[in-house]
Amino acid sequence: MPLFKRNIFGQILFLKKIIIRIFGLVSHGRYRKFNNLQIEGSEILRNLPDRNVLFISNHQTYFADVAAMFHVFNASLKGRDDTIKNVGYIWNPKLNIYFVAAGETMSAGFLPKLFAYAGSVSIDRTWRSAGKNVNRQVKNSDISNIGKAIKDGWVITFPQGTTTPFRPIRRGTAHIIKTYKPLVVPIVIDGFRRSFDKKGLQIKKRNVLQSMVIKEPLEIDYENEEIADIVTKIEYAIEQHPSFLKVLSVKELEELTKEEAALNKKREFWSS
């Protein structure tokens, strides 16, 4: 690989590889030492094409979820079966993995900007900005960039657009699926909210069992299925449909909501 070869977004691949290696080495212990990450579905990842794959997942922290997926994806592609044991897999990572993230989050300081270089497709959220609810139009350039990333490789997105559980699925994800027709792979995570702070930077509790389940790709009729049908299919696939609320008591749900609010007020993100 030429030293200064760039990807579709103009990022130097050698530099991107170095950043992924560093973040991988620093974060590995969060899933193997301080807490235990239980994985299911590694074999599914190895059977996926190199491009045109969209991963949809529930969301629990800003960065720990994505970092864990980088570990699991690369470990699986290097032959690990449902484990990230031996971090050597990160030495030669898959470089066409991207994740969709809010632009304001990824530009909020030096470290977020560095992490963004590892694969962020930054977008302007249409429903929230600077901690306030807004209502603005989708930028065509944002949709186009997500499409470019899908055509180039694997893209991770969190269709709820928030770390609060059981929030509605954003219809934009369904529009992207109908437009670009990627292979859609659901992922369900758990335990990250209990083990990390909201940003996914500080370890809040140790010896927590974290889990990541990679499911078989969804069967989607890209031409004939309605947006609403795809949204419902996503809700069930990532286990965020209201019917899944039966596994939580009202008290447990209230505690989760209060915890989200308390962490928002208590912790300040990286300063510039």
C-alpha positions, 0 to 999 in steps of 0.5 A: 500500500502506497504510504500516502494512499487515500480513501474515498473521503481523502483520509490517508490510509496509513495514518488511519491504520496507525490511529486504529492500532493505537485506539485498539491497544488502549481500549482492548482491556475495557472488553477483556480485563476490566469487563468481559465481552461475550460475542455471538455470530463471528462466523456471520462476519466472515461470510459477508462481502467486503463492501455494501454492508450496513450494520444496524445496532441499538446504542448505549454509549457514544464511543464504547459501542463502536470501539467494541465493534471495531475489535469484534469485526477485526478479530473475527476476520482474523479467524477468532471465534467469538473472542477478541483474545490476543489483540494482534488482530488490530495490527492490520485492521480492515480499513473500510469500516465506517460509522455514522456519527453526529458531526458536533460530537466528532468535532468536540475536541482533539480526541473526538477528531482523532477518533473520527479519522478512524472512520466517522461519516459525520452528519448533521442531526435533523432532530437535535443540536447543541443539546436542544431539539431542532427540526431541520432538513436532511442535508443531501451531502450527508446522505451521499456520504453515507452512500459512498461509505456503503459502496466502499465497505462496511458502515455501522449506524445506530438507527435510533440516533440516541443512547436512550433505550426504546426510542423510535427508529429514525426513518432516514435509516430505512430510506438509506436502505431502500436507496443504496440496497446494502446487506443489512446486518443487525447487532444487539449489544448490552452491558455497555451502559452499566460498565461505561459512562454515557460517552463510553470513555470512563469505566463506571463499573467493573466485572460487568458482562457485556454482550454483542450478538451479530445476527443473520442479514435481514431479508428485505425487498428493496423495491416493494417494501414500504418505509414503515415496514422496514422501520418495524423490521429494524425495531424487531431486529435490534430488539428495540420494538415496544414489545421488548419492554415486557422484559423490563419492569417500569421501575427498571426503565425509570432507573435507566432514564434517570441514569441517562439524565444524571450522566448528561448533567454530571459529565462534561465531554472532552474540551477542545 
